[in-house]
Amino acid sequence: MSRRSTFTDQSVTYGAIGATLDPDFLRYPPEGFRPAEDRVKLGSGAERFERAAEQLMTWGVQQGSGFTVTEISPGTGAQYSGLAFDPEGSPLQAQPAQRTEQRFAADGTPFITAGMTATLRSGRHSVPVLVVYVIDEPDRIGFAYGTAGDAPEAGEESFILERRDDDSVWLTVRSILEPAGGLRRLTAPLQRRRRRELTKQQLRALHPAFPS
């Protein structure tokens, strides 16, 4: 079951948190938002999946696509599947919050958790992000973050790794983004070209044919 995080002391710069999990948002995005979905086969087998999962959950896609990840703050790990209701159909005042167990890479680096914040830096640009949900299942793992401060684009990106029934391993990158307001909207075509190039780099970041 896919689970989205909950957080109370942070905020993002867009509505519809968890939009990258919702097919309707991807097919019919709010005005101004651009949805995208791309995937790449990384190989096959349990070893490939586990190795890619460790890279993915320690910011491997971001570092492999040219970002330096700084100012990392731990998340709460709290998760929820949606609102819980009482027998009369009213939302419970105290909503249940599931927590995922903290996992670590072989070198001791903690995996990304729900509620974690970080800043992605590339050249002169920096993008503050907040991890809005984490997926951790036997053959499916990943996360999404949303923009949490001033950036050229506002919205959400997700990075989901899965091992399919045929033993193949795939990385899917989804985004639903809009250009920031003001003069930046005039540079939207250039931003789209940069986004496509960034997506190519993201898809290559975990691929064994493109060692970092």
Backbone bond lengths (Angstrom), bond angles and torsions (degrees), N, CA, C in turn:
res aa  C-N    CA-C-N  psi(-1)  N-CA   C-N-CA  omega(-1)  CA-C   N-CA-C  phi
1 M - - - 1.448 - - 1.510 109.20 -
2 S 1.306 117.61 132.01 1.448 122.14 176.64 1.524 109.23 -76.39
3 R 1.320 116.26 140.39 1.444 120.38 -177.17 1.510 109.46 -130.21
4 R 1.329 116.09 140.95 1.451 120.28 177.40 1.522 109.20 -107.47
5 S 1.310 115.29 150.30 1.455 119.44 -177.00 1.513 110.69 -81.67
6 T 1.309 115.15 162.71 1.449 121.02 170.86 1.518 107.66 -125.75
7 F 1.308 116.55 145.62 1.456 119.56 179.02 1.506 108.10 -149.06
8 T 1.332 116.67 152.10 1.460 120.43 -175.48 1.525 113.54 -121.24
9 D 1.327 117.89 -19.06 1.459 119.31 -173.11 1.518 112.83 -111.76
10 Q 1.324 117.94 11.25 1.451 121.54 178.59 1.518 108.31 -132.12
11 S 1.333 117.12 167.56 1.455 120.86 178.41 1.511 108.91 -145.86
12 V 1.323 115.69 158.97 1.447 122.00 176.30 1.518 108.70 -117.28
13 T 1.326 116.13 170.42 1.460 120.96 -172.52 1.531 112.29 -99.62
14 Y 1.320 117.54 22.90 1.459 121.42 -179.60 1.518 108.31 -150.66
15 G 1.337 116.72 162.31 1.455 120.58 174.57 1.525 109.80 -91.40
16 A 1.302 116.30 -171.65 1.470 122.18 174.94 1.523 112.14 57.20
17 I 1.323 116.68 53.57 1.465 120.13 176.31 1.521 109.14 -61.64
18 G 1.326 116.54 135.55 1.458 121.25 -176.33 1.516 112.97 87.35
19 A 1.337 117.49 13.89 1.464 121.28 -177.26 1.523 112.52 -59.80
20 T 1.336 117.84 -30.14 1.467 120.10 -178.17 1.527 112.23 -71.82
21 L 1.341 117.59 -8.81 1.464 121.13 173.96 1.519 112.26 -92.78
22 D 1.328 116.70 -12.83 1.463 121.65 -170.46 1.529 110.64 -102.70
23 P 1.340 118.64 110.74 1.473 120.19 179.94 1.521 113.35 -57.49
24 D 1.342 117.58 -32.46 1.461 119.98 -179.57 1.524 111.55 -64.47
25 F 1.330 117.43 -39.32 1.460 119.69 178.41 1.523 110.99 -66.24
26 L 1.328 116.56 -35.12 1.459 119.26 179.75 1.525 111.65 -72.54
27 R 1.323 116.67 -34.81 1.480 119.53 178.54 1.513 112.53 -81.03
28 Y 1.338 115.73 -37.33 1.469 120.13 -176.53 1.531 108.57 -129.10
29 P 1.328 117.45 73.84 1.465 120.15 -176.20 1.524 111.73 -69.99
30 P 1.332 117.69 155.33 1.464 120.13 172.94 1.531 110.68 -58.81
31 E 1.308 115.86 155.92 1.462 120.95 -178.05 1.530 110.36 -56.26
32 G 1.325 115.45 131.93 1.450 121.26 178.09 1.514 114.50 95.37
33 F 1.339 117.08 -17.86 1.454 120.60 -178.89 1.531 110.85 -90.97
34 R 1.326 116.09 145.16 1.456 122.04 177.54 1.529 108.77 -114.70
35 P 1.326 117.18 117.82 1.463 118.81 176.06 1.525 110.82 -89.56
36 A 1.315 116.48 151.52 1.466 121.07 177.05 1.521 108.52 -151.36
37 E 1.318 115.13 147.03 1.461 121.18 175.60 1.521 108.33 -144.57
38 D 1.327 116.41 125.74 1.459 122.64 179.35 1.520 108.00 -137.67
39 R 1.342 116.28 149.83 1.464 118.91 178.53 1.513 109.88 -144.95
40 V 1.320 114.60 158.57 1.451 121.14 179.78 1.520 108.74 -143.64
41 K 1.332 116.12 143.70 1.460 121.24 175.24 1.523 108.57 -84.73
42 L 1.320 116.53 127.63 1.457 121.97 -177.85 1.521 113.52 -98.67
43 G 1.315 116.69 -6.91 1.466 120.56 -176.90 1.508 109.42 136.45
44 S 1.321 116.43 -147.57 1.459 120.18 -179.27 1.521 109.52 -154.05
45 G 1.318 115.23 160.55 1.447 121.46 174.55 1.515 114.39 98.82
46 A 1.341 114.74 158.92 1.461 121.39 -177.38 1.525 112.02 -63.49
47 E 1.339 117.65 -38.60 1.460 120.04 -178.52 1.522 111.07 -64.36
48 R 1.328 116.67 -43.56 1.464 119.94 178.74 1.525 110.11 -62.56
49 F 1.336 116.80 -42.35 1.460 120.59 179.79 1.530 110.50 -61.63
50 E 1.330 117.41 -48.51 1.460 120.69 -176.94 1.528 111.42 -64.52
51 R 1.321 116.71 -40.13 1.463 119.64 -179.94 1.525 110.49 -66.24
52 A 1.333 116.08 -45.16 1.465 119.50 179.57 1.525 111.05 -66.19
53 A 1.344 117.21 -36.33 1.461 120.67 179.38 1.521 110.82 -62.72
54 E 1.326 116.73 -42.07 1.464 120.05 179.43 1.521 110.82 -63.99
55 Q 1.324 117.11 -41.75 1.463 120.02 177.23 1.527 111.24 -64.36
56 L 1.331 115.87 -47.17 1.457 120.96 -177.36 1.518 111.23 -57.88
57 M 1.342 116.50 -46.37 1.455 120.51 -172.38 1.521 113.68 -83.57
58 T 1.329 116.82 6.11 1.473 121.26 172.48 1.528 109.80 -123.69
59 W 1.351 116.07 34.89 1.465 123.71 174.49 1.524 112.90 70.11
60 G 1.336 117.73 25.57 1.453 120.51 -178.29 1.519 114.22 -64.75
61 V 1.329 117.93 -35.92 1.470 120.45 178.89 1.523 110.16 -66.28
62 Q 1.316 116.50 -43.10 1.455 120.09 -177.81 1.539 110.82 -68.25
63 Q 1.314 117.26 -45.47 1.458 120.12 179.52 1.527 111.31 -67.44
64 G 1.332 116.60 -35.52 1.454 120.43 179.74 1.511 113.95 -74.80
65 S 1.329 117.44 -12.23 1.463 120.42 178.68 1.524 111.89 -109.52
66 G 1.344 115.78 18.61 1.457 119.08 169.44 1.509 117.07 102.69
67 F 1.334 118.25 3.54 1.458 120.22 179.82 1.528 111.17 -96.72
68 T 1.302 114.83 148.89 1.457 122.15 165.14 1.516 106.91 -100.86
69 V 1.326 117.01 126.65 1.460 121.37 -177.45 1.522 108.34 -97.47
70 T 1.325 116.44 116.36 1.461 121.78 -175.89 1.520 110.46 -127.47
71 E 1.331 115.89 172.62 1.469 123.09 173.66 1.521 111.20 53.10
72 I 1.332 116.17 43.86 1.462 120.49 -179.45 1.522 109.37 -77.57
73 S 1.331 115.93 126.47 1.460 121.79 175.89 1.517 108.57 -118.24
74 P 1.339 118.52 135.73 1.464 120.85 -176.40 1.522 111.92 -61.53
75 G 1.330 115.83 149.89 1.453 121.21 174.45 1.516 111.22 -93.90
76 T 1.316 115.58 173.31 1.461 121.23 179.29 1.518 112.40 -80.53
77 G 1.356 116.36 -25.70 1.454 120.25 -175.10 1.507 113.34 78.89
78 A 1.342 117.72 -1.68 1.467 120.50 -178.98 1.518 110.24 -68.23
79 Q 1.318 116.79 138.12 1.458 122.65 -178.06 1.521 109.78 -132.39
80 Y 1.340 115.36 155.05 1.457 117.57 170.77 1.516 109.55 -147.66
81 S 1.326 116.20 158.08 1.463 121.67 -179.20 1.516 112.18 -103.26
82 G 1.313 117.15 4.09 1.451 121.53 -175.67 1.514 109.11 132.78
83 L 1.318 117.49 177.26 1.450 121.41 -178.66 1.524 111.30 -70.20
84 A 1.339 116.19 143.74 1.466 122.20 173.21 1.521 108.09 -101.61
85 F 1.338 116.48 140.74 1.452 121.92 -174.74 1.522 110.62 -121.14
86 D 1.334 115.50 153.45 1.459 120.13 175.25 1.529 108.97 -83.33
87 P 1.353 118.50 174.57 1.481 120.55 -177.34 1.524 113.94 -58.34
88 E 1.355 117.89 -23.93 1.472 120.79 179.73 1.526 112.37 -86.48
89 G 1.334 116.88 -2.49 1.454 120.35 177.72 1.508 115.55 91.91
90 S 1.340 117.80 9.74 1.461 120.85 178.42 1.528 109.83 -94.99
91 P 1.333 117.58 143.41 1.468 119.17 178.51 1.526 111.25 -60.94
92 L 1.310 116.77 138.19 1.459 121.18 176.86 1.525 109.83 -65.35
93 Q 1.346 116.59 139.29 1.457 119.53 178.22 1.519 110.91 -64.92
94 A 1.333 116.85 -38.87 1.469 121.01 176.71 1.521 108.27 -104.45
95 Q 1.318 116.19 103.09 1.460 120.74 -177.94 1.532 110.02 -80.07
96 P 1.343 117.57 135.78 1.464 119.30 177.27 1.521 110.94 -67.75
97 A 1.310 116.60 144.50 1.462 122.13 179.58 1.520 109.25 -130.20
98 Q 1.324 115.95 112.48 1.445 120.20 175.38 1.532 108.90 -79.01
99 R 1.326 116.01 152.65 1.454 120.34 176.93 1.521 109.02 -125.97
100 T 1.307 114.62 138.06 1.454 119.39 176.69 1.522 109.50 -92.09
101 E 1.306 116.12 144.96 1.456 120.95 179.47 1.526 110.12 -68.81
102 Q 1.326 116.27 135.21 1.461 120.20 177.91 1.519 109.86 -65.81
103 R 1.328 116.07 129.84 1.453 121.78 177.86 1.525 109.58 -114.83
104 F 1.342 115.46 158.96 1.451 120.59 -176.00 1.528 109.81 -134.58
105 A 1.330 115.55 150.14 1.455 121.21 172.45 1.523 109.17 -74.58
106 A 1.326 115.72 171.68 1.464 120.10 -177.48 1.525 112.24 -60.85
107 D 1.332 117.35 -29.03 1.471 120.41 -179.68 1.526 112.67 -89.35
108 G 1.331 116.62 5.91 1.451 120.38 178.03 1.507 115.42 93.89
109 T 1.330 118.03 -3.37 1.462 120.82 178.63 1.522 110.01 -67.24
110 P 1.334 118.74 126.64 1.467 119.69 179.85 1.520 111.57 -69.17
111 F 1.333 115.65 141.68 1.457 120.67 174.75 1.529 109.78 -67.51
112 I 1.317 115.07 156.19 1.458 122.54 173.73 1.524 109.18 -60.42
113 T 1.336 116.41 136.84 1.455 122.02 178.77 1.524 110.25 -126.69
114 A 1.320 115.63 159.90 1.460 120.83 177.60 1.522 110.22 -60.65
115 G 1.332 115.83 137.05 1.452 121.22 179.99 1.518 113.97 89.26
116 M 1.326 118.09 -7.35 1.462 121.12 179.14 1.534 109.67 -66.51
117 T 1.307 116.64 142.98 1.461 121.62 175.35 1.522 109.46 -118.11
118 A 1.328 115.91 153.73 1.457 121.37 179.00 1.524 107.94 -160.62
119 T 1.316 115.17 167.25 1.460 121.39 173.83 1.520 108.27 -121.23
120 L 1.327 115.98 127.06 1.458 122.33 178.31 1.524 107.89 -97.70
121 R 1.338 116.96 120.69 1.453 121.38 -176.57 1.524 110.29 -116.17
122 S 1.330 115.14 135.93 1.455 121.86 175.85 1.523 107.84 -148.86
123 G 1.335 115.90 113.02 1.461 118.62 -176.27 1.508 111.02 61.36
124 R 1.334 116.33 -126.79 1.465 120.83 -179.21 1.512 112.37 -87.88
125 H 1.321 117.43 -5.48 1.458 120.75 -173.87 1.526 110.67 -97.84
126 S 1.314 115.17 143.91 1.456 121.16 172.82 1.524 108.38 -137.00
127 V 1.336 116.40 139.92 1.451 122.26 -177.22 1.527 108.67 -127.84
128 P 1.339 118.71 110.94 1.461 120.32 174.30 1.537 109.38 -76.01
129 V 1.317 116.49 134.50 1.461 120.39 -178.36 1.521 110.31 -132.14
130 L 1.331 114.89 156.50 1.457 123.57 176.82 1.522 108.41 -128.35
131 V 1.318 117.83 126.73 1.464 121.82 179.08 1.532 108.67 -73.63
132 V 1.327 116.49 114.35 1.467 120.64 -172.77 1.517 113.50 -95.89
133 Y 1.316 118.87 -20.61 1.462 120.24 169.40 1.518 110.01 -158.81
134 V 1.323 114.30 157.11 1.464 123.11 176.19 1.519 108.32 -130.09
135 I 1.319 116.71 138.17 1.462 123.15 174.12 1.522 107.80 -111.93
136 D 1.323 117.11 129.26 1.466 121.03 -179.31 1.522 108.03 -142.13
137 E 1.323 115.42 95.11 1.457 123.42 -178.52 1.522 108.56 -128.62
138 P 1.344 118.72 164.11 1.471 119.87 -176.46 1.521 114.43 -53.19
139 D 1.334 118.45 -40.30 1.460 121.44 -177.84 1.519 112.48 -122.89
140 R 1.320 116.66 22.68 1.470 120.80 -178.80 1.524 108.41 -155.16
141 I 1.328 115.70 125.64 1.456 119.69 -177.28 1.519 108.71 -149.40
142 G 1.309 116.21 149.17 1.451 119.60 178.38 1.511 112.03 164.13
143 F 1.332 114.98 -168.85 1.454 120.19 -176.17 1.519 109.34 -160.74
144 A 1.319 114.26 168.66 1.469 121.02 172.10 1.507 108.78 -135.60
145 Y 1.326 115.42 146.09 1.457 118.75 171.88 1.516 109.59 -127.16
146 G 1.328 114.29 155.71 1.447 121.19 175.76 1.515 109.87 -118.02
147 T 1.334 116.03 155.69 1.457 120.35 177.44 1.528 109.33 -68.01
148 A 1.332 115.51 135.96 1.462 121.02 -175.01 1.520 111.84 -124.77
149 G 1.319 116.70 21.06 1.457 120.91 179.77 1.514 109.88 -176.17
150 D 1.306 115.90 -170.38 1.458 121.29 -177.29 1.527 110.71 -63.23
151 A 1.334 116.58 129.67 1.461 122.77 -178.71 1.525 108.35 -160.61
152 P 1.348 117.67 160.48 1.466 119.68 178.78 1.519 113.33 -60.94
153 E 1.343 117.30 -26.98 1.457 121.75 179.03 1.520 108.95 -131.49
154 A 1.326 115.90 154.13 1.460 121.91 175.63 1.521 108.57 -122.29
155 G 1.333 116.52 139.21 1.452 119.57 178.18 1.511 111.60 147.11
156 E 1.314 115.03 -152.71 1.464 121.73 -169.56 1.528 110.99 -132.96
157 E 1.328 115.92 144.02 1.452 123.06 173.70 1.524 109.08 -129.65
158 S 1.329 116.10 143.19 1.463 120.27 175.84 1.519 110.17 -128.10
159 F 1.333 114.56 152.96 1.458 122.70 -177.75 1.530 106.56 -136.96
160 I 1.330 116.46 105.15 1.459 121.53 -172.30 1.528 109.52 -121.22
161 L 1.324 115.03 126.73 1.458 123.04 178.24 1.516 108.51 -106.32
162 E 1.349 116.78 134.63 1.462 119.45 178.88 1.522 110.96 -140.04
163 R 1.315 113.89 146.74 1.457 121.84 173.06 1.524 107.02 -108.98
164 R 1.321 116.52 115.33 1.457 121.97 -171.81 1.530 111.70 -85.78
165 D 1.336 114.63 174.92 1.461 120.26 -177.01 1.521 112.83 -61.23
166 D 1.345 116.83 -28.13 1.467 119.94 179.05 1.528 111.76 -85.94
167 D 1.333 118.04 10.04 1.458 125.91 177.49 1.525 113.21 78.07
168 S 1.322 117.86 2.78 1.464 120.06 177.94 1.524 110.26 -77.22
169 V 1.324 115.76 151.36 1.461 122.76 -177.19 1.527 108.82 -116.21
170 W 1.325 116.00 127.05 1.461 121.28 -175.02 1.519 110.82 -128.91
171 L 1.323 115.76 143.81 1.459 122.83 171.06 1.519 108.51 -110.26
172 T 1.329 116.73 128.33 1.456 122.20 176.59 1.523 109.14 -115.61
173 V 1.327 115.91 128.43 1.464 122.53 177.12 1.520 107.48 -112.80
174 R 1.323 116.01 122.22 1.461 121.64 177.88 1.519 108.77 -120.97
175 S 1.304 115.93 149.76 1.462 120.14 174.89 1.513 109.31 -149.90
176 I 1.319 114.89 151.56 1.454 121.68 169.74 1.525 105.24 -139.76
177 L 1.344 116.02 107.08 1.453 122.71 -167.14 1.516 111.29 -135.76
178 E 1.318 115.22 153.78 1.466 120.71 171.91 1.515 108.73 -133.49
179 P 1.344 117.95 146.79 1.460 119.58 176.92 1.526 110.17 -62.01
180 A 1.306 116.54 146.65 1.460 119.91 176.06 1.516 109.82 -64.44
181 G 1.314 117.23 161.22 1.462 121.75 -174.13 1.511 113.27 -72.16
182 G 1.325 114.79 -176.41 1.458 121.17 177.41 1.511 112.63 71.76
183 L 1.335 115.67 -145.24 1.456 121.25 -175.43 1.525 112.17 -65.91
184 R 1.328 118.21 -21.72 1.452 119.56 -178.26 1.523 111.86 -62.09
185 R 1.333 116.80 -26.94 1.466 118.76 177.86 1.525 111.37 -62.35
186 L 1.347 117.59 -26.86 1.456 120.73 179.61 1.522 111.42 -70.53
187 T 1.314 116.88 -20.55 1.462 120.92 -179.38 1.524 111.67 -101.38
188 A 1.331 117.85 17.90 1.461 121.68 -176.99 1.528 113.30 -56.29
189 P 1.354 120.52 -42.46 1.476 118.89 178.59 1.516 112.88 -59.60
190 L 1.347 116.84 -41.87 1.460 120.15 177.28 1.525 110.41 -64.29
191 Q 1.325 116.82 -39.64 1.459 120.72 179.98 1.525 110.70 -64.33
192 R 1.328 117.13 -36.38 1.470 120.00 178.58 1.526 110.91 -65.19
193 R 1.331 116.54 -40.88 1.466 119.64 178.30 1.533 110.14 -64.44
194 R 1.318 116.78 -41.93 1.466 119.97 177.23 1.525 111.46 -63.53
195 R 1.317 115.46 -37.82 1.460 119.33 179.11 1.516 111.35 -64.14
196 R 1.333 118.00 -41.68 1.461 120.56 179.70 1.531 110.60 -64.13
197 E 1.327 117.03 -40.02 1.460 120.43 177.84 1.521 110.56 -66.09
198 L 1.322 117.16 -40.17 1.461 120.36 178.22 1.523 110.29 -63.95
199 T 1.314 117.72 -40.62 1.463 120.21 179.53 1.523 110.89 -61.70
200 K 1.327 117.49 -40.67 1.467 120.70 176.49 1.525 110.49 -58.49
201 Q 1.326 116.38 -43.56 1.457 120.40 179.60 1.526 111.25 -66.17
202 Q 1.320 116.48 -38.16 1.458 120.01 178.35 1.525 111.58 -63.85
203 L 1.318 117.33 -41.12 1.460 121.17 -179.66 1.523 111.72 -67.98
204 R 1.331 116.92 -27.66 1.469 121.28 179.68 1.527 112.23 -84.31
205 A 1.336 117.28 -18.47 1.459 120.44 -168.52 1.519 113.83 -59.06
206 L 1.327 118.56 -34.21 1.463 122.31 -178.83 1.521 112.54 -104.13
207 H 1.324 117.00 1.14 1.469 120.30 -173.55 1.538 110.34 -79.09
208 P 1.332 117.25 131.78 1.478 119.06 -178.52 1.522 113.64 -64.42
209 A 1.341 117.34 -18.50 1.468 119.77 179.26 1.530 112.15 -79.54
210 F 1.342 117.08 -10.10 1.461 121.09 -179.37 1.526 108.76 -127.51
211 P 1.340 117.13 70.42 1.458 119.86 -177.21 1.516 111.49 -62.40
212 S 1.339 115.16 140.66 1.468 119.60 -178.62 1.525 109.87 -82.57
